[in-house]
Amino acid sequence: MHFSIAIIGRPNVGKSTLFNRLVGKKLALVDDQPGVTRDRREGEAHLGDLTFTIVDTAGLETGDAESLTGRMRAQTEAAIGLADAIFFMIDARTGITPVDRHFASLVRRAGKPIILIANKAEGKQGESGAFEAFNLGLGEPVALSAEHGDGFANLYEAIREALPAETALAEIAEEENEERPVFGDDEDGTELDVTKPLRIAVVGRPNAGKSTLINRLLGEDRLLTGPEAGITRDSISVDFTWKQPDGNDRQMKIFDTAGLRKRANIQEKLEKLAVADAIRAVKFAEVVVLLLDATIPFEKQDLTIASLVESEGRALVIAVNKWDLIDDRNNVLTTLREEATRLLPQLRGTPVVPVSGRTGDGFEGLMRAVMAVHATWNRRISTSKLNRWLADATQRTPPPAVSGRRIRLRYMTQPKARPPHFIIFGNQLDELPRSYERFLINSLRETFDLPGVPLRISRRAGDNPYSTKGKRKIW
């Protein structure tokens, strides 16, 4: 049986460090500054023969329910309600604080199995703090160091003792699957696989409404939102099933990301880490939804983000949020689509979809656009069709001549998709102008209907039969 454990504690006790240690990756942002984590993040943890869901949460702080700290605490309380057990973590070097005592009573009222963890327990000061944790009345503390990896054998035993039924079933399931082969989830990049979750990253400037949009799509307040700009720090992934009318439901994994400001405006280390995490989410995604503010669309930073998506080779959908604030919608939408074509020629034909995270309008059109560009991103074109097109294109608009000798494009093929990548063979291809390559890309888009995805063209010259390089001369 799969089970979940939530990590609870006041700020800066090492919850995210423990989370990263258990999942085996640096997924959660970690910094000496307290209060780094704001949303709750889930990951697959591995400890010995146990595999379970671990949930990193914001640090427990007192505050008004409407304040940012109050909304963060509400997210943590939601994680407590959904978890099967709780890791209540304290800082052994600091010892027990009044805040620890206050929130220990909160988790005790939850009625869930509690494992008390005294983190940072290395050294004499840490050992004394670990013994002091007995005063919380939550049982025997597990002394460990999440940063150095000490004490995890004791944590394993504590989980077994706290969740005997769940861990016993997990052990039985492992024995049953012992003889089964294990296959990796690497993709060959050649065709659409609808059995795997479609990975979508939602990006944009701060306060564009990314978290609000995802919450409305999920139908729950899964992500922390509010009027303050820059609330989201970690890139949080959530699973979602898009219900389609034909019954072919599609599994998706959606990544909420931190707002991306101009690089010159980013000074704090924590914001740099959040931006790096957002860029990593773009690299991991298949489709990127660039969320614009309908009241101030297509600022320079929006174009910079779109260029980043294109350079990473991801499919792009532009969603215009806060559409409920626009009056002349038809004319504004027409203007926005014309602007997208003019400002993003490298992604010509990118869908521009109006949505409202506040009212939920436009989500059906957004999901259809995401599915369409994803299918295009995975698309392959047969070699015969490509070469018929190439012959016609070069006949209508021949390549230029170099030193009196015309460049010849002989042959084209598509070795891979995701994004569509083409190789063109010919002579003097090093002299082929970028302007003519752009002409070929635009013609490919128009002929084969490839909007909203980056197209790659590589050049490969044929062997020169008169070259003596690498051949033995015969006199």
N, C-alpha and C positions, 0 to 999 in steps of 0.2 A: 504494500500500500504506500502510495506517495503521500508525504506529509510536508507541512510547511512550518518554519520557525521564524519569528520576527525578533530582530535585535532592537532592544529598547534601552534607553539610558539618557542621561543628560548630555549636553554638547561636549565634544572633544574628549570622550572617554575611549575612542578607538573603534567605534561601531563599523565605520566604512573600511577600516584596515582589516578587521575580522572578516567582513563580507568579501573583500578581495582575496583574502587568504583562502577562504572556503571555496570560492568559485574558481580559483586558480588563475584569475586574470585581474588586471587593474581596471575594473569597470567603473567603480565609484571614485569620484574625486576625493583626494585626501590632502589635507593641509593642516598646519599647526593652528590656523585661525579657527575658532569655534563657530559652529553653525553653518558649516559648508553644505551639508546635505539638507535639502528642503522637501523634495518629493520622496515617496517610498519607491525603492528599486528592488526588483526581484531578480534572482539568478539561480542557476542550478548548482547546488553545493555538493561536494564529494568529501567524505570523511571516512576513511577505511572502506568498508563495504557498504556504507550508507550513501544513498543519493536522495536529496530532498531539496525543497525550495527554500531558499533563505531570503529574507526581506530586510533590506537596510532602511532605516527610518530616520526622520529628523530628530534632533536632540529635544528631549522634553524640557519645556520652559513654561513658566507661568505667564499669562497675558490675557488680554481681552479677547473674546471669541472672534471679533471682527478684525483684529489686528493680524499682521503677518505671522507672528509667533502663535497666535491662537489658531489660525488656519493650518499651520504646520502641525500643531498638536492634534488637530482633528484628523489629519492624514495618518498620524501615528496611531491614534485610537482606532481608526478603521483597520489598520494593519493588525492590531492586537485582536480585534474581533474576528478576523478571518484566519488567523494562525492557529495551528494545532498546539503549539508550545511557544514559550517566550524565553529568549536569552535576555536577562536583565543584567546590564553591564555597568560596572563602576570602575573608577580609576584607583588602583591600589596605591599608587604613590601619593595621591591627594588624600585618600581615606574617605570615610563616610561624611557626606555633607547633608545639610537640611533638605536640599532639593532631592537627594537620593532617597531620604526617608519619606518625603512627600509622595514621590512617584512609586516607591515600593508598595505603598498602600493601594495605589491605583491598579497596578498589575495584579496584586493579590486579589482584588475584587473581580478581576476578569474571569476567575475560575478556571484558568488554564495551567497546565504543568509549567513550572518556572525553574529555569536553570540559572543560578546566580553565577556570574562570571566576574572575577577580579582581574581586570586587564592591567598590563604594565607591571606584572608581579615580579619582574626580575630584580635582583638585588635585595639588600636587607630592608630598605624602605618599602619596597613592594610586598615583601613577605609580611611585614607587620600590618600593612593596609589590608591584605587578604584575610588575615585573622580577624581584623576589625569588622569585616563584612558579615560575620556571624550575627552582629547586633541588628541586622535588618529583619531577621526572622524569616528568611526565605530559604533556609536550609544551608547545607554545607557549600561554600563557594568553590568554584573551579578556578584555581590560580593559573593564569597563562600569560603569554606575551604574543599578541596577534602579530606584532611587527617581526619578531624573531622566530615565530613558529614553535614556541615552547608550550608544553602542557596540553597539546591537542589529544593525546591518548586519554587523559582524564576527561576531556570534554566528550570524547566518543562514548566512554562508559556512562557519563551523566545522561547523554541522550538516550542510550539504551534503557537506563533505569527509569527515566521520565516518560518514555513512550514505548513500553514493552510490546504492546500489540502491533504497533506500526513497524517497529524495527524488526520484529520477528517475521512479519509477513514479507518485509523487504528482503530478508535473508533467504526465505523460501523461494521467492520469485527469482532471486539471483541463481540459486541452485538449479531451478527449472530451466533457466536460459543459458546455463553454462556451456552446453554443447552447440549452441546456435552461433553461426558466424556473425561477426560484427562488420558492418559496412560503413564507410565514411560518408559524409554528406557533401563531398566535393561535387561541384557541378562541372559538366563537360563544356558548358557554354555554347551548345549548338542548337538547342531547341527549347521550346516552352514546356515547363513541367508544372502542371496545375496542382500536383500533389504536395508541393512544397509551399510554405507560407510566402506570400509576396511581401518583400521588405520595402517599406515606404518611410522616407525621412521627411518630416515637415520642418522647413527652415524659413528664415526671414529675419527682418530687423527686430529689435526689442519692441515689445508691446504691440506686435502685429496681430496677436490673438491666437497663437499656435496652440497653447494649452487649452484654451476655451473651445477651439474648433474640435480638438481630439475628444475632449470631454463630451461635447454634444454628439459626436459620432458614436462614442461608446454608450451614451445614455446614462452616464454616472459621473460623479465628481472624482475621477481617478487621479487627476493631476492638479497640483496647486495652482490657483489662479488668483488674480487680483488686479487692482488699478496700477500697482507699482511696476515699473519697467525692470526687466532683468530678474524676475523671480526664479525662472528655470535656470539651473546650473548644470546638473547631470543630464546626459541624454538618456531619457527613460523610454524603454520599449514596452509596449502593451500589445497583447494578442487580441485580434478582432476577427469576427466572421461577418462577411458581407452577404446578406441574404439577397439572392437574386430571384426574380419572378419565375424563371424556368426551373428553380430548385437546385441549380448547380452552385451551391454556396462556395465562396472563396475564402480561404484562410489567409489572414494578413498579419504582419507584425509591423506596428507603426511606432516610429521613433519621434518623440518630442525632443526638441533641441533648444539650447540657449540662443538668445537673440544675437545676431552677428552685426557688430558695429564696425566702423572704419578702423583699420589697424592702428592708425595714429591716435585714436581716442582710447585705446586699450592700454591701461597703465598697470592695473593691479594684477598680481600673479594669479589670483583666483579666477579672474575673468579670462585670462590667457588660457588657463586650464580648461575652462568651460567651452571656450571657442574651439580649442583643439579637439575636445570631445565631440562637439557638433560636426566638425569637419570629418572626424573618424566615422560618425554616423552616416554622412553623405557617401563616403567610400564603401561602407558596408551595404548601403541601400541599392535597390534596383530602380526604383522610381523615386524622384524627389519632387515634393510639392513645395513650390516657392510661394509663400503667403505674402501678399501685398496688402497694404492698407488702402482701401478704395478712396479715402479722402486725400491721400498723398502718394499716389502710385508711381512706380518707375523712377525712384530716386537713384542716384549713382550707386549706392550700396546694393540696391536690388539687382542692378546690372552686374555688379561685381560677383554677387552670389551666383547668378545665372551662369556667368563665365566659369566659375569654379565647378559647377555641376557639369558643364560641357567638357571641361578639361579632364574631369574624373570619368567621363564616358557614361554618365547616368541619364536615363530618360527623364524628361522634365514636364511638369504640369504647373501652370501658373494659376493660382487661386486668388481671387480678389475678394478679401474679407471686408466685413462691415458694409455689405451691399445694402442693408436696410437703411443706411444713412443717405443713399443716393436717390435723387428725385427723377431726373431724366435718364432712366436706366438704359434704354435702347441706344441713344446717341452716345452715352458714355462708354457702353460696352463696345460699340463699333470703333470708337476712338482708341480704346485700350488695345484692341486687337491689331489695329493699324500701327500703333506705337510699338507693340511687341515685334511685329515683322520688321519695322525700321530699325529698332534698337538692338535686336538679337538676330542678325542675319545668319549667324552660325547655327541657330536653332529654329530656322524658319518653319512656320506651321505649328509651333508649340500651342497646345490648347490653352485658352484663357477662359476660366470658369468663374462666374460670380457666385459667392457663397456668403452666408451669414452665420458665424459661430454663435451669435446670441439667439437667433430664431430657428436655426437648423435648415434654412432654405438653401437649395442648390447642392445638397450633398449627393443626391442621385446622379446629377450631371458630373460632379467631381469624380465619383467612383467609376463611372463609365469612361471618363477621360483617362483615368489612371490605368484601367484595364486595357484600353486601346493602345496607349503609348508603350505599355509593357509588352503587348503582343508584337508591336512594331520593333521594339528593342531586341526581341528574340528572333526576328524574322530572317530567313535565308532566301536568297534569290538564285535561281538556277544559272549555271554558267552559260547555257545557250541563250537565255533571255538577256543576260548582261552583255554578251558579245554582239547580239543583234542591235541592242541599244547603242553600244559603243561605235559600231560601224555607222549607224545613222547619225549619231551626234558629231563624230569627226568629219563626216561628209558635209554636214550642214555648216559646221564651224570648225575648220581644220586647225590643228595646233600651229603655232608660229614656226618660222624657219630660224635656224641658228647658223650664222656664217654661211648663208646660202644653202644650207641643208635642212630640210624640213624634219621636225620631230615626228616620229611615227609611233602610234599607239597600236600595238598588235593584238593584245589579248587582255582579258580581265576575268577575275574569278573572286569569289567571296569565301575565304577560308574559315571565317567564324562570325558569330553574331555577338550580341551583348557587350557593346553596341555593334551594329553592322560594320564589318571591316573588309575592305576590298583591296586587292593587289592588282596593279596594272603593269603589264610587260611592254617593253618597247625599246627604242634606242634614243640616246641623248636625253634620258629622263631627268638627269641632273639639271638640265637647262629649261625644263618645263616651268613656266611662270606660275606663281601662286594664283594669279588671276584666272588662268585657264583651269587650274585644279578646282577653284571655287565654282567655275562654270560647270564642271563635271558633277560636282556635289549637288548643285542646285538642280541640274537636269535629272540626276538620280532621284532626288526627292520628289520631283514633279512626276516623273514617269512611273515610278514604283510606289508612290504614295507612302513616303517615309517622314511624316512630320514629327517634330518634337523630340528627336533623338540625335545624338552626335553621329556623324558619319566619318569613318577613317579611311584614308587612301594611302597605301604604301606603293612605292615605285620599285620596280625591279628590272634592270636592264638585261637584255639577252647577251649571250656570249658573242664577242666579235670574232668572226672566222679568220680575220687577217691578223689577229693579235698573236704575237709569238711568246707572250708571257706564260711561263709554266710549261712550254713545249720545248722539246729537243730540236735544235736546228739541224737541218740536213743540208750539207754543202755539196 
